[in-house]
Amino acid sequence: MSNTHDFDIENANGANFRANLNNALDDIQSTNSGTSEPTTKVAGKLWIDTTNNLIKIRNTANNGWVTLGSSNTANMGFATLASPAFTGTVTSGGDIVCNSTGRFKLPVGTTAQRPGSPATGDSRWNTTLSQQEVYNGTSWERVGGVPAGSIFWFGSSTVPTGYLECNGAAVSRTTYSQLFDALGTVFGSGNGSSTFNVPDLRGEFVRGWDNGRGVDSGRGFASAQSDEFKNHQHQFGGDDQCQSQGSYTTLGSFAYDASSTASGGGKRMRTKDDSTNAGGTEVRPRNIALMAVIKY
């Protein structure tokens, strides 16, 4: 392989003609293979550059080479029509269209595997947070779905994917960055630097925040409230009989009214001393125990 033939067969005879012709055919057969470009260059001429195994063609202006592909890779390094596999950066100047039965698969990775220098509009599936996310030019944000910080009652004792139990736990501000953006340290600052607390709703009833309405005034958002009876009165009856009789016990003096049949000054009221305590340790309505979970 000479890689120098100009493909111009000169007049000759005998062995000289044959040698010249064989040199030309040799370059044609090898597609002008060599570590340096062919000596004679014409538009459309092919050359296999053996320094990198690239197939090149001389451009129409005959002033440069255009790379066609690799001579050392199947399909010259191009993806086939069926199930192509791309490496590196694929840039399209037009639309990428899938048919009705096709799909477009996003890159998949953990939060720690996010691109180091993302571009606005980059999209991926985050396996740590179980969400599709897009880079908005400043940070990664969830695409649609349930907003971080949403709380639900869940009908299973197993926490669903993408959620945490509302158990007051301190969790990572980095791993659960979107939840931290939503909650901040309202329910606890964790260790004060790298963690924060989720709400603890175990054994609790939730009440809507008053937020200026005046029904439950004087409370801040996310504040807890202990159990309490509303201020009220009880009325009970008695009579004006003597103060100690059998199992009756004196309660105190009272003024009898005009309809009393007793005579004399102040009389004493009596009641039966046989009441007993009833109830439990709290006031509650009927209820069913479910697990509160929060979207992260």
C-alpha positions as CSV (number, residue, x, y, z in Angstrom):
1,M,0.0,0.0,0.0
2,S,1.7,3.1,-1.2
3,N,-1.0,5.6,-0.5
4,T,0.7,7.9,-3.1
5,H,-0.7,6.8,-6.4
6,D,-2.4,9.5,-8.5
7,F,-4.3,6.9,-10.4
8,D,-2.9,8.1,-13.7
9,I,-1.4,5.1,-15.6
10,E,1.5,6.3,-17.7
11,N,2.6,4.8,-20.9
12,A,5.0,1.9,-20.3
13,N,5.6,-1.6,-21.3
14,G,6.1,-4.9,-19.7
15,A,7.0,-5.0,-16.1
16,N,6.9,-1.2,-15.6
17,F,3.3,-1.0,-16.7
18,R,2.2,-3.9,-14.6
19,A,3.9,-2.5,-11.5
20,N,2.3,0.9,-12.0
21,L,-1.1,-0.7,-12.5
22,N,-0.7,-2.9,-9.4
23,N,0.2,0.1,-7.3
24,A,-2.9,1.9,-8.3
25,L,-5.1,-1.2,-7.7
26,D,-3.4,-1.7,-4.3
27,D,-4.4,1.8,-3.2
28,I,-7.9,1.3,-4.5
29,Q,-8.2,-2.0,-2.7
30,S,-6.9,-0.6,0.6
31,T,-9.0,2.6,0.3
32,N,-5.8,4.5,0.5
33,S,-5.0,3.3,4.0
34,G,-2.1,4.9,5.8
35,T,-1.0,7.0,8.7
36,S,-0.8,10.1,6.5
37,E,-3.2,11.5,4.0
38,P,-2.8,10.5,0.3
39,T,-0.3,12.4,-1.7
40,T,-2.7,13.0,-4.5
41,K,-6.0,14.5,-3.3
42,V,-9.2,14.8,-5.3
43,A,-12.8,15.6,-4.3
44,G,-14.6,12.4,-3.3
45,K,-11.4,10.4,-2.6
46,L,-11.6,7.9,0.3
47,W,-8.9,7.5,2.9
48,I,-8.7,5.2,5.9
49,D,-6.5,7.0,8.5
50,T,-4.8,4.2,10.3
51,T,-3.7,6.4,13.2
52,N,-7.3,6.4,14.5
53,N,-9.0,3.9,12.1
54,L,-11.3,6.6,10.8
55,I,-12.8,6.5,7.3
56,K,-12.5,9.9,5.6
57,I,-13.7,11.4,2.4
58,R,-12.3,14.4,0.6
59,N,-14.8,17.3,0.5
60,T,-16.2,18.7,-2.6
61,A,-13.9,21.8,-2.4
62,N,-10.9,19.5,-2.2
63,N,-9.5,21.4,0.8
64,G,-10.3,19.1,3.7
65,W,-11.4,15.7,4.9
66,V,-14.9,14.7,6.2
67,T,-15.0,11.8,8.7
68,L,-17.5,9.1,7.8
69,G,-17.1,6.7,10.7
70,S,-14.8,4.1,12.2
71,S,-13.3,1.3,10.1
72,N,-12.7,-0.7,13.3
73,T,-16.3,-0.6,14.7
74,A,-19.5,-2.3,13.6
75,N,-21.7,-0.1,11.5
76,M,-18.8,2.4,11.4
77,G,-19.7,3.3,15.0
78,F,-23.2,4.5,14.1
79,A,-26.3,3.1,15.9
80,T,-28.3,0.6,14.0
81,L,-32.0,1.0,13.2
82,A,-33.0,-1.5,15.8
83,S,-32.2,-0.8,19.5
84,P,-29.5,1.8,19.0
85,A,-27.1,2.5,21.9
86,F,-25.6,6.0,22.1
87,T,-22.6,7.2,24.1
88,G,-21.4,10.7,24.7
89,T,-23.6,13.7,23.9
90,V,-26.3,13.4,21.3
91,T,-27.4,16.7,19.8
92,S,-30.4,17.1,17.7
93,G,-31.3,20.2,15.7
94,G,-34.9,18.9,15.3
95,D,-37.6,17.0,17.1
96,I,-37.3,13.5,18.4
97,V,-40.6,11.8,17.7
98,C,-41.8,8.5,19.1
99,N,-44.6,6.6,17.6
100,S,-47.8,5.7,19.5
101,T,-46.3,2.5,20.9
102,G,-42.8,4.0,21.5
103,R,-41.3,5.5,24.6
104,F,-38.7,7.9,25.7
105,K,-36.6,6.6,28.5
106,L,-35.1,9.2,30.9
107,P,-31.6,8.8,32.5
108,V,-31.9,7.1,35.9
109,G,-29.8,7.7,39.0
110,T,-29.7,8.6,42.6
111,T,-29.6,12.1,44.1
112,A,-25.8,11.8,44.5
113,Q,-25.5,10.9,40.8
114,R,-27.1,14.1,39.5
115,P,-25.0,15.7,36.8
116,G,-22.2,18.0,38.1
117,S,-22.9,20.8,35.6
118,P,-26.6,20.5,34.6
119,A,-28.1,22.7,31.9
120,T,-31.6,24.3,32.2
121,G,-34.2,21.8,31.0
122,D,-32.2,18.7,31.9
123,S,-34.6,15.9,33.0
124,R,-34.0,12.6,34.8
125,W,-35.6,10.0,37.1
126,N,-34.3,10.2,40.7
127,T,-34.3,6.8,42.3
128,T,-33.6,8.2,45.8
129,L,-36.7,10.4,45.8
130,S,-38.8,8.3,43.4
131,Q,-39.6,11.2,41.1
132,Q,-39.0,12.7,37.7
133,E,-37.1,16.0,38.1
134,V,-36.0,18.8,35.9
135,Y,-33.2,21.4,36.4
136,N,-34.7,24.9,36.4
137,G,-31.4,26.7,36.0
138,T,-30.8,26.9,39.7
139,S,-31.9,23.7,41.3
140,W,-33.6,20.3,40.6
141,E,-37.4,20.3,41.1
142,R,-40.1,17.7,40.9
143,V,-42.1,17.4,37.7
144,G,-45.8,17.4,38.6
145,G,-47.1,14.8,41.1
146,V,-47.7,15.4,44.8
147,P,-46.0,18.4,46.3
148,A,-43.3,17.7,48.9
149,G,-44.7,18.3,52.4
150,S,-48.2,16.9,51.6
151,I,-49.6,14.7,54.5
152,F,-51.9,11.8,54.1
153,W,-53.5,9.1,56.2
154,F,-52.3,5.7,54.8
155,G,-54.2,2.5,55.1
156,S,-51.1,0.3,55.8
157,S,-48.5,0.0,58.4
158,T,-45.8,0.0,55.7
159,V,-44.6,3.4,54.5
160,P,-45.1,3.8,50.8
161,T,-42.3,4.7,48.4
162,G,-41.6,8.4,48.2
163,Y,-43.0,9.1,51.7
164,L,-41.8,9.2,55.3
165,E,-43.8,8.3,58.4
166,C,-44.9,11.4,60.4
167,N,-43.1,10.1,63.5
168,G,-41.0,13.2,64.5
169,A,-37.8,11.7,63.2
170,A,-34.7,13.8,62.3
171,V,-33.9,13.3,58.6
172,S,-31.2,14.6,56.2
173,R,-31.6,18.1,54.8
174,T,-29.6,17.0,51.7
175,T,-31.3,13.6,51.0
176,Y,-34.7,15.1,51.5
177,S,-33.9,18.6,50.2
178,Q,-37.3,19.3,48.7
179,L,-39.1,18.3,51.9
180,F,-36.7,20.6,53.8
181,D,-37.5,23.4,51.4
182,A,-41.2,22.9,52.1
183,L,-41.0,22.5,55.9
184,G,-37.8,24.2,57.1
185,T,-37.5,23.7,60.8
186,V,-41.1,24.3,61.7
187,F,-41.3,20.8,63.3
188,G,-37.8,20.8,64.7
189,S,-34.3,21.7,63.6
190,G,-32.8,18.2,64.0
191,N,-29.1,18.5,64.9
192,G,-29.2,22.1,63.9
193,S,-27.1,21.7,60.8
194,S,-27.6,18.6,58.6
195,T,-31.0,17.3,59.7
196,F,-34.5,18.5,60.4
197,N,-37.6,17.0,62.0
198,V,-40.7,15.7,60.3
199,P,-44.0,16.2,62.2
200,D,-45.0,13.7,64.8
201,L,-48.6,12.8,64.3
202,R,-48.6,9.5,66.1
203,G,-51.7,9.3,68.4
204,E,-52.8,12.9,67.4
205,F,-55.9,14.4,66.0
206,V,-55.2,17.1,63.4
207,R,-57.1,20.5,63.6
208,G,-57.2,23.0,60.8
209,W,-55.0,26.1,61.4
210,D,-57.2,29.0,62.4
211,N,-55.0,31.5,60.4
212,G,-56.9,34.6,61.5
213,R,-60.5,33.2,61.5
214,G,-61.0,33.5,65.2
215,V,-62.4,30.1,66.0
216,D,-59.1,28.8,67.4
217,S,-57.3,32.1,67.8
218,G,-53.9,32.7,69.4
219,R,-52.2,29.7,67.9
220,G,-49.2,29.6,65.6
221,F,-48.9,27.2,62.6
222,A,-47.9,23.7,63.6
223,S,-48.4,24.4,67.3
224,A,-49.6,21.6,69.5
225,Q,-52.6,21.8,71.8
226,S,-53.4,19.7,74.9
227,D,-56.8,18.2,75.7
228,E,-59.3,20.4,77.6
229,F,-63.0,20.7,78.6
230,K,-64.8,23.8,77.5
231,N,-65.9,26.0,80.4
232,H,-69.3,24.9,81.6
233,Q,-71.6,24.5,84.7
234,H,-73.6,21.6,86.2
235,Q,-76.8,21.9,88.2
236,F,-78.0,19.5,90.9
237,G,-80.9,19.3,93.2
238,G,-81.2,18.9,97.0
239,D,-83.5,19.4,99.9
240,D,-83.6,21.3,103.2
241,Q,-83.6,18.4,105.6
242,C,-81.3,18.0,108.5
243,Q,-77.6,17.9,108.0
244,S,-76.7,14.3,108.9
245,Q,-79.1,11.4,108.4
246,G,-78.0,7.9,107.6
247,S,-75.7,7.8,104.5
248,Y,-76.4,11.5,103.7
249,T,-73.5,13.9,104.0
250,T,-73.6,17.7,104.7
251,L,-72.5,19.8,101.7
252,G,-73.0,23.2,103.2
253,S,-75.4,25.9,104.2
254,F,-77.9,27.4,101.8
255,A,-80.8,29.8,102.0
256,Y,-84.1,28.1,101.5
257,D,-86.8,29.8,99.5
258,A,-90.4,30.8,100.4
259,S,-91.8,27.4,99.4
260,S,-89.7,25.5,101.9
261,T,-91.6,23.7,104.5
262,A,-88.8,24.0,107.0
263,S,-88.8,26.7,109.7
264,G,-86.0,28.6,111.3
265,G,-82.9,30.1,109.9
266,G,-80.4,28.7,107.4
267,K,-80.8,25.1,106.4
268,R,-78.4,22.6,105.0
269,M,-78.5,20.7,101.7
270,R,-77.9,17.0,101.6
271,T,-76.9,14.6,98.8
272,K,-76.3,10.8,98.6
273,D,-72.6,10.0,99.1
274,D,-72.5,7.1,96.7
275,S,-71.1,8.5,93.4
276,T,-68.1,6.7,91.7
277,N,-65.5,7.8,89.1
278,A,-66.1,6.7,85.5
279,G,-64.2,7.1,82.2
280,G,-60.6,6.8,81.0
281,T,-57.5,9.0,80.8
282,E,-58.6,11.3,78.0
283,V,-61.6,12.7,76.1
284,R,-62.0,11.3,72.6
285,P,-64.5,10.6,69.9
286,R,-64.7,7.2,68.2
287,N,-61.7,6.7,65.9
288,I,-59.6,4.4,63.7
289,A,-55.8,4.2,63.9
290,L,-54.1,4.9,60.6
291,M,-50.5,5.9,59.8
292,A,-49.8,9.5,58.8
293,V,-47.2,9.9,56.0
294,I,-45.5,12.9,54.4
295,K,-44.4,13.3,50.8
296,Y,-40.7,14.0,50.4
